């Protein structure tokens, strides 16, 4: 089962990382006039980046219904989260729908961490601390986000965590994120003077 979980994560990374995977037709592509759908289809409002992330979110949820939670917890979840963190800039690049891909990305990161914790895996809290760069993390991630972007990611992350999490162990870490960031800014401001 572990090999299947690793293969699943690899497939998700391939979908997200391959620029040739186009899930949304280009805007300038005309709709064929010879095909008439009985269903009234609404034009797409999502960028390809956001759509790919939404599809992978759905695949991640399905993987958790098919595979044992313990198979995805641990190294497959950690590998996916670290890959998402490293590729963040590339994965959220979009021009069509501002912030949609970033929101999908934040939701996926939250889902990876929360579902790892739901599997009873002890990696959940360290992954959460690493993601947000909070004290106590063995490896602290440094994001180059504006305050607006950090706020958007935190809100999306919190909303997903709130709907999925079963426990409260991660709550103090998540609730401290805005304050830790302000403290860092104050510290950096003092160091600059």
N, C-alpha and C positions, 0 to 999 in steps of 0.2 A: 504494500500500500504506500510505503514511503516513496518508492520510485515513481509511482503514478502521481503522487502529490507533487513531486519535483518536476515531473513532465508537465503537469497542469500549469505550474507557475512559469515554467519555461515558455509554454504556449502563450500565456498572457503577456509575457515580456516581448515575445515575437510580434504579437498583434500590435502592441503599443509602440514598439520601436521601429517597425517597418514603415517607411514613408510611402511604400507602394500600396499599403492597405488603405483603400478609400471606401469608407462606409457611407459617405454622403456624396451625392452627385455634385459635380461642379455647378455653380450658379448659372454659368453661361451655357450649360448643356440644355438644349430644347427638349421638351417632352414630345415623344413621338405622337403624331396626330392619328396614326392608324390604330393605336391602342386606346380603348375606351374602358376605363375601370368602372365597375358598378359601385365601387366604394369611392366616396368623395375624399380624395387624399389631400391633405393640407401640405403645402410646401414645407420643406425642412427649415427649421429655425436654429439648428444646432450645427456647430462647426465639426469638421472631421475629427479634430483633437478631442472635443468633448464627447462625441459619439463613440469613439474608440474607448475612452475611459468609462463611459456608461456601459458599454458592452462587456468590458472586462469586469466591472463591478457586478454585473449580472452573472458572469461566469464564476466569479469568486463565490457568490452566494450559492450558485448551483453546485459548485465543488463541495461546499460544506453540507449540502443535503445528500450528496452521493458518497463522499469519502468520510471515513471516521475522522472526527475532529482532531484527534491526536496525530493523525497522519499529516495534516496541514499545519498544525502548531509546531513551533520550534523552528528548525532551519528553513523549511519552505516559506513560512510566513516572514521570517526575518530576511531571507533573501529577496522576497518580493518587496518588502518595505524599503530596504536599503536601496534596491534598484530604483524604486519610485522616487526616493529622495535624491539620488544622484542624477536622475534624468528629469527632475521637476521642470527645469527651464524649457527643455525640448517638448515635454508632454503637454504643457499648458499654453504653448504658442498657438495663438489663434488671432484672426483678424475679424471674423464674422460676428461673433457674440462675445462681447467683453465679459470676462470673469467666469463664463460657463465652464470652460475646461478646468480652470483652477478650482472651482467648487466641486466638480466631479473628482478631481485629483484628491482634494482634501477628504471627501467622502470615502474614497477608496482607501486612503491611508488609515482613516479612522476604523473602517470595517476590518482591515487586516489586523490592526491592534486589538480591537474589541473581540473579534472572533478567536484570536489567539488566547485571550484571557478567558473567554467562555469555555474553551476546551480544557480549562484547568491548568494551562501552561504557565509556568512561572516567568516566562519571557515577556508577558504583557506589560508590566510596570516598567521594566528596563527599556523596552522598546518605546514606550510612551515618553519616558524621560529623555531618551536619545533623540526622538523626533523633535521635541520642543526645546532641547538643549537646557533642561532644568538641572539644578544641583542634584547630585546623586547618580547621574548618568555615568556609565563607564566610558562612554564616547559621547561627547556633546556635539550636536550638529549646529552649524552656524549658517543661518539663512540670511540672504541679502534682500530682505523684503522691506518695502516701505511700510509705514504704520497702517495704511489703508489695506494693503495686501495681507499683512499679518492678521489684522482684524477680521478680514473676510475668511481667511483660512481657519482661524480659531472659531469663528461663529459656525461655519459649515462643519468643522470637526466636532464641536460641542453638540450640535444638533444630531449628528449621526450617533455619537456616543450616547447621548441621552435616550435615543430610541432603541439602541441595541444592547447596551450594557446591563448586566444583571446585578452587579455589585457596586460598591462605593469606593473600593480601594484606590481607584485612579482619580477620584474626584479632587482630592487636595492638589495633585500635580496639575490637573487641567485648570483648576480655578486659580492657581498661582501664576499661570503663564502671562496674563496681561501685566501683572505686578512685577514679575521677574524682568520683563522686557523694559518697563519703565525704569526699574532700578539699574539695568545695564546702561540705558541711555544717560541717566544721571551720572553713573560712574565714568562712562566715556567722556562726558562733558567736563568732568573734573580733571580727568587725565589730560585733556586737550589744553586746559588753561595753564 
